[in-house]
Amino acid sequence: MNAAAHIAVVGSLAWKEHLGGLPPAFEVTLVPEPENRYFRHAIAVYGPTGKVGYIAPEGARSRYDAIKAAADAGAVTCPARRAGADRTEQGAIEVYLDLSGFPIAE
């Protein structure tokens, strides 16, 4: 996974029940939420078991337009992987995304 595209999924604790059955590597669907009242660049992340969180703000803000445009044309997917035990034991990060297919806005 490209380090520049190595973006964390946040808020996973709210959807903990969807994390247990995930394999080490899988594909996710990205769903922009332009009406999200907490963060106008919110992009929800759905794995094979359901919603697993949101793209971290630093990744969502810089790639929102590209992901939103792609989503307007159809479903948007990207590779994902489970975080290592060192991260999950701290309750920090459960999933990382490879967003290298989406350009960073200038």
Order of alpha helices (4+ residues) and beta strands (2+ residues): beta-beta-beta-beta-alpha-beta-alpha-beta
